[in-house]
Amino acid sequence: MMHWDGGGWAWMAFMPLLWVALIGLVVWAVVRLTHQSGGHGNGPEHRWPQRESPEEILDRRFASGEIDADAYTEARQRLAAHRPRPR
């Protein structure tokens, strides 16, 4: 008489994959729900932080003491000279 083991080895291989998929689904759902209810909106303008302009970066560096007044003034003049003109 033949003995049937019920495919136990297949279940042993399948169960870790099932758990990984289930945990991944839960994490995805939590992230999705928390980002939607954060009140930030879903438009593309809310996906990336606003980039600082070169002038804002320069102002921040001067305010934090990274550069002195002479370097700040010179950099401001260079930025003004290379700023695109409105058409």
N, C-alpha and C positions, 0 to 999 in steps of 0.2 A: 504494500500500500504506500502511495506517495504522500509525503508530508508537505502541506502548504503553509509557508510562514507568514502569509498575508502581506508580503511586500514591505516588511519592517525596515529594510535598509533604505527604501525609497522615501519613507516618511522621515527617517532620521536625516536624510539629506535635504528634504523639503522644509522641515520645521524651522531651521535657522533662517532660511530665506523668507519664510512667512513672517517671522518676528522682526526681521530687519525692515521689511516692507511696511509692517504695521506701525513700527516706531517712526519710520520716515513719514508716513502719512499723518500721524499725530503731530509731529514737529512741524510739518508743512502747514497743517490746519491752524496751529497756534500762531505761527508767524504770520500767516495770511490774515487771520482775524485781528491780531494786535496791530498790524500796520493799517488796516482799513479803519479801525475804530480810533486811531490816534488823532483824527481831526486834521490831518495834513493834506487831505485830498488825494486824488489818484492821478492827477495830470502829470505830464512829463516834466513840468517846471518844478515839481515837488520831489522828484526822484534824486536829483543831484544838488548838492549845496551850491549856492551862488558863488561864482569865482570872484576873487578880489581883483580890482583893477590895479595896474601898476602904481598909480598914485596912492591908492589905499594901502598897498603893501609898503610903499615908501613911508607913508604917514605912520603906519603901525611900527615899523622899524625905528623911526625917529623917536616916537613916543616911548618905546621900550628901552631906548638908550643904546641900541645896536650901532647907530651911526651918529656922528656929531652934526652940528648945524651947517658946517661948510660942505660936508658930503651930501647932506639933505638938499641944500640950495643948488648945488651943482647937478644933482640927479634930477631935481625938479625942472631945471632949465633944459637939460637934455631930453627929458620926456616931453616937454612943451614943444621943443624943436622938431621932434619926430612924430608928434600926434597927427593922425590923419585929419585933413581939413574937410569940413562938411561941404557937400555938393549943392 
